[in-house]
């Protein structure tokens, strides 16, 4: 991404929706790490510089809240920024 594009995003973007991930169980570990962990870190670093950002939404993979016995229902919630 060019410096101009980064500056424009930081100046104008109000909502970031991040949903990219790899869920292949056979994915090379370095690729999975780069996409699923470092990708989130990179977009968060950019989001912190956004002057008019109102919302950052991260949609995780389908395997984060898998069903477990005796856990109950996993509630969907909106958390305040701290």
ABEGO torsion letter per residue (X at the ends): XBAAAAAAAAAABABBBBABBBABAABBAAAAAAAAAAAAAAAAAAAAABAABABBBBBBBAAABBBBBGAEBBBBBBBBBX
